[in-house]
Each structure stands twice: as C-alpha cells, then as structure tokens.
C-alpha cells in the first residue's frame, strides 16, 4: 500500500511538472527558475518633451523600414514614430497584431500584406482612414489602391505591389537551344525540351503554393472571392480556375516540376546551380534570387509572364503590402500622415528599393533611379522595364477572402497532394472551396457559391 | 503535567504548517498563475461561440453557447482523424521506444558491460538536441531532393524510400521521436535499475539464475514504477505531438496536413483567430490525455495490492 501511494505521488507529480513545463514551451531541466515572459515595451516611455509631439507605434518586418522611420522622425518634429521589428506576418506577426488589437494596446500602424488585409478588416482590426486618405487615390496604381479598400473604407497606405513575370535562367535556355516562351503552351514545351535534352537533370520550375499559386488564377481572370451584395462569393473552384488547374496537372504529368518545395534549401540550391530553370513570380523574386541564389548571378533574365493566348498581356500579382492603420490607434490622422509619407517619399522609398527590393505602389516612384538601371545579376538587364509594363497590365477584379489564413492552410494541404501527383488540381481547389465555405458559414458569415 | 507539552506540540505543529505553506508558496503561486488560470480561461473560452454576420466587416462577437464548439468538434472529421492518428502513433511507437530503452538500460546495467559511461552518454545525446533542430536535421535526410539516404539507395539499388507517402509519413515522424527520446527514457529506467539492492541480485545469482532470468524476474519487476512513469510521459508526449510534423510539413507534399495532430489542428484554429474553437480542441485533448493516463495507471496498479 505504501509503495503504491508513493508511486502514485511520483507519477502524478511528474505528470504535472511535465505539463507545466510543456505549457511554458520550455525543455526539461530544473523546475520553476525560468519565467521570462514577454517584456513588451510598446507603450510610450518617457515622453518628457512637449505634449504636442504625437507618438505612434509601427510594427513591420521589411528590411529598411527602420531607416525610413528614422528619416521621417528627423524630417519633422510633430510626429514621432516608434518602429518595432516583429516576425513576418505568416510567421506569427499577424497573430501578434490581432492579439494587440484585442488587448487594446494602441499600436497604430502595421505592415499587412494585401492578401491578409481583408481578413484583418473582417476581424474588425482596422481603422477606416478614408477621411484623410481619400484624396490620395490618384497617386497609387489602381490595383494597389484597390487592395487597401473595401467598399468606401480605406484601411491604410499601399506600399508596394507584386506584378508577375517570367524569371528564367538564360544560360540554361541558351545551352539547350530554347527560346523564351510567350504562351503557357510554349512554356510547357520548353519544360519538355529541357527534360529531354538534359536527360532529366533540369526541371522547368518548382511547385507553387498559396499566394504564388493564386497569382496564376489572378492572371486568368479567375478570382477566388468576390462580394455580392451582403454575401461573400467563393469561387476557388470554378470553370475559370479549372483551366489553370488542368494546365498544371499537365506539367506535373510531364514530369517537369522539381521536387524541391519553394522556400526550401533545395529550392535555393536548384535556382543557384541551374537545375531549376524558371520561376514565374512577382517582382520581389528578384531580391530572393540575388540574396539566396548567388550562384546564378549573371545567368538569370526576366521576360513578360507567359500568356494563355498569344498576343495577350494579362498579368497576375503576388504579394505587396500596405501600412495599415490598426483599430484602437490613438491618432489615425498622424498614422496616415506617416504611412502616406513612407509610400510616396522619393528618398525613403529609394532606400526600400535597395534594402527590400520593394516595388512602389505609388506611380510617381516607378521612375526612381534605383528602378532604372541594369543589374549585373541579370546580365545587365534592367528588369524593371518589364515590371513597369506589367504593373499597368495587372488584371482587375481580384478580391481576397475574409479568412485567408484558414483558406490558405487548407489550400496548401490540398495543393501539396496535387504537386506530388496524388490528386488533380481540380480536386484540390474543389476541396478547398468546400472547406472554406463550410468554415465561413460556421462563423455565421453569409456565403454564396 | 501534560498541558505544557500539549501546548508546545500544538504550537510547533502550527508553526510547522505555517513554514510548510511558506515553502510551498512560490510553487503554488506559479502553479496557479501559469497553469490553473490559463486552463480555466481555456475552458471558459471554449463555451463561447464566435459569431459574425453578413460580410463580417466588424469585429466578431462572442455569445455564450456552451455546446456549440464541442458539437462542431464531433462533426469535424479532420480533428477526429488527428486523434485517431496520435492514438495509432502512441500504440505503436511508445512500446517500441520503451522496449528499446529498457533493453539498452539493462545492457548498460549488466555486469559484463564495458564503457558504460560512453554508451549512456551516446544514447542520451539525441535528447540533448532540441526537438525542432533534430526535426530539421531529419528533414534533410528525408527530403525528396537532397536525401543522402535516398541518393545512396538510388545509386546502389535503383530505388528510393517514400518517406512522405501517406502510409509512411506517420512512421517517418515516429522514427524521429524514437531517435530523440529513447535515450531519455533509458536514463530514467537505468537510474531506477541502480536502486535494485545488490544483495537481491547476488542471492539470485547464488541460486543459479542466469543473467536473462535476473533481468526478467528481478530487475524488470523492480523498475516497474519507472516503466509506468515513462509510459505516462510518453502517452502525454504522443498526444502533444507537434514539433516534428510541423517542421516536416512543407516538405511532405501534402501528406502532413494542417490538422495532422490534434495540437496542430488547435494551432491552425488559433491562427485563423477562432480562439473559442481552438480552446475547445485543447480542452478535449487535455481531458483525453488525463483519462488515458489515469486509466493506464489504474490498470497497471491493479495487481499491485
């Protein structure tokens, strides 16, 4: 009996200890010594100066935002912006922002991707600043401006945009005697030729998930969401998306898709050593190539996005973000003033082009010197000539859904199976459609299909 | 006179009680703040329904509807499947891992073992690597492109192992967990083996028992408490499976979904800002783990009276 009791106590005590440690996210070790919670210093500390100075907090992660904030703070004295670098949105940054709004911390500005902005608005996490912002509409590319507004409400300043193009390894193309594909049919043919002539060593491209895959549908005028009256229209699976799906099914069957998943080390290696010959992606892919595929320097070039019909000029968009004004901001006007300044100031944005390869949403900035010169990585080509053209051809009518984090998680599960050939892309989009509709309905949103 | 003695002993007892509470206070306080309060909060949160309407362009509201999230859980095929998956995982992986750990512990404990310190350390070393890091390491070994294992197999025999196929993927994860935790469990069992009185073993030996016989009939029964403890740890660990599948997910080609394990499922709901539903999932996991652990404990203790 005695022994039983002590075993019980031991087991129970140990179980509790392990649970407590697990709850702290900690590893094993001695008990209750470490308890370093989040020491957040988001509030305004000693604002000893005149009460006239308005302090606002700005959360973002793009390299160079800190410099832009410094420049703004030293250029005037009415507003003081406190910049705090946080984890990228998809890596926990968005959750941090939403939690901050929920906890009423008064954070004013946040870097929010266009694809997530609608979901933020649908959480009631954004402040409508149309009263100050409406007059600035004409300064921005229409697609970008469209991305920061829902109905008449404007939720922030567009910073950059992500028009798409074809990145291709020119050296590899020349080596195997392939000309630059202008249509999707030619693109598929190029993949087959590459595979054949390199005896399977060179893949045409790698797999695309979530927003990168969305870009193909965007180009094909196959929007995933829309607003009809007071309902969300979900069309992730439609005749229009099926066309795109069938095309990529074909490429998977051809065996021209690399098994290296995008963003994996093997993907960077493939882009670097020429075993992945192309990537159809947004302008910011240039920065990824230059930063993480250094071995491909001098080999890569950029051409317009392949078209469904020869002679068309339709372009999709991937990414781009806004400086959004969060709910609970103490001074939305000051917040908008800074957000607008950062998106439109020539010098500040030149810095962002250099450090983060951002492509401006403000049309007056498309001629920045930094965007008008050849780049040795791309064999001296001025790739922004292609993107400037592309940015005016981005297809309109794309709307993001009200809960993209949820939609995208299902989508990626499904797309993964399609890229590995275990189901078709049509099945993948159909499953995502069904799951998205049932999830939205479960929360009481009004949905039509 | 007896009164003074009584009084002093009463006072001493009261003083002892007071200092016992004082010593307990730091733990009790942390336990309350870091464990009971969040647990209670999760339970309360799970009773609310997240409600939006129309286009949902205003903040969602919470309404009290105790059955809503739990009702939804019953119909959530993905969540139910994830529970089934970790149960299967636990039923297969835990016995293998603990069997291995026990075997290694007995080997090191045996009289003829050499280099005990080295083997003990070598077996324990994988546990010293943080779980996420070891998962990243294994992801290189499993990767469809860079896997040296598959490259070597391809070169030598012309085939590769489908680490991420639907039928393999759970066992690829189990392999990582086994690699990481066998040494840890071995150490607990081994230290328990150290407490087996030498005279008992000597007596057995004098009676002519072989080493196998000693291990089976004396050592294993005597480390029973340690085996029960490690099993309960492992049941909890299986239910909380997260790091390894989450790290492998991007490489898995869709075979590891966002709701592969119950914790991943709850995390996905939290990321989608549906905290009440995530809380309901967490509560269900906690209750199931509690019930499982207690049941196991009761069963193993029945013959112990």
Boltz contact constraints between the chains, C-beta under 6 A:
constraints:
  - contact:
      token1: [A, 4]
      token2: [B, 304]
      max_distance: 6.0
  - contact:
      token1: [A, 7]
      token2: [B, 225]
      max_distance: 6.0
  - contact:
      token1: [A, 11]
      token2: [B, 229]
      max_distance: 6.0
  - contact:
      token1: [A, 11]
      token2: [B, 232]
      max_distance: 6.0
  - contact:
      token1: [A, 14]
      token2: [B, 229]
      max_distance: 6.0
  - contact:
      token1: [A, 15]
      token2: [B, 232]
      max_distance: 6.0
  - contact:
      token1: [A, 20]
      token2: [B, 35]
      max_distance: 6.0
  - contact:
      token1: [A, 32]
      token2: [B, 30]
      max_distance: 6.0
  - contact:
      token1: [A, 98]
      token2: [B, 273]
      max_distance: 6.0
  - contact:
      token1: [A, 121]
      token2: [B, 57]
      max_distance: 6.0
  - contact:
      token1: [A, 122]
      token2: [B, 56]
      max_distance: 6.0
  - contact:
      token1: [A, 123]
      token2: [B, 273]
      max_distance: 6.0
  - contact:
      token1: [A, 124]
      token2: [B, 58]
      max_distance: 6.0
  - contact:
      token1: [A, 124]
      token2: [B, 59]
      max_distance: 6.0
  - contact:
      token1: [A, 230]
      token2: [B, 54]
      max_distance: 6.0
  - contact:
      token1: [A, 259]
      token2: [B, 144]
      max_distance: 6.0
  - contact:
      token1: [A, 259]
      token2: [B, 145]
      max_distance: 6.0
  - contact:
      token1: [A, 260]
      token2: [B, 145]
      max_distance: 6.0
  - contact:
      token1: [A, 261]
      token2: [B, 250]
      max_distance: 6.0
  - contact:
      token1: [A, 261]
      token2: [B, 251]
      max_distance: 6.0
  - contact:
      token1: [A, 266]
      token2: [B, 145]
      max_distance: 6.0
  - contact:
      token1: [A, 266]
      token2: [B, 146]
      max_distance: 6.0
  - contact:
      token1: [A, 402]
      token2: [B, 56]
      max_distance: 6.0
  - contact:
      token1: [A, 403]
      token2: [B, 272]
      max_distance: 6.0
  - contact:
      token1: [A, 405]
      token2: [B, 271]
      max_distance: 6.0
  - contact:
      token1: [A, 405]
      token2: [B, 272]
      max_distance: 6.0
  - contact:
      token1: [A, 406]
      token2: [B, 272]
      max_distance: 6.0
  - contact:
      token1: [A, 409]
      token2: [B, 258]
      max_distance: 6.0
  - contact:
      token1: [A, 409]
      token2: [B, 268]
      max_distance: 6.0
  - contact:
      token1: [A, 413]
      token2: [B, 254]
      max_distance: 6.0
  - contact:
      token1: [A, 413]
      token2: [B, 257]
      max_distance: 6.0
  - contact:
      token1: [A, 413]
      token2: [B, 258]
      max_distance: 6.0
  - contact:
      token1: [A, 416]
      token2: [B, 253]
      max_distance: 6.0
  - contact:
      token1: [A, 416]
      token2: [B, 254]
      max_distance: 6.0
  - contact:
      token1: [A, 417]
      token2: [B, 254]
      max_distance: 6.0
  - contact:
      token1: [A, 420]
      token2: [B, 253]
      max_distance: 6.0
  - contact:
      token1: [A, 443]
      token2: [B, 50]
      max_distance: 6.0
  - contact:
      token1: [A, 443]
      token2: [B, 52]
      max_distance: 6.0
  - contact:
      token1: [A, 444]
      token2: [B, 51]
      max_distance: 6.0
  - contact:
      token1: [A, 444]
      token2: [B, 52]
      max_distance: 6.0
  - contact:
      token1: [A, 444]
      token2: [B, 53]
      max_distance: 6.0
  - contact:
      token1: [A, 445]
      token2: [B, 52]
      max_distance: 6.0
  - contact:
      token1: [A, 445]
      token2: [B, 56]
      max_distance: 6.0
  - contact:
      token1: [A, 446]
      token2: [B, 54]
      max_distance: 6.0
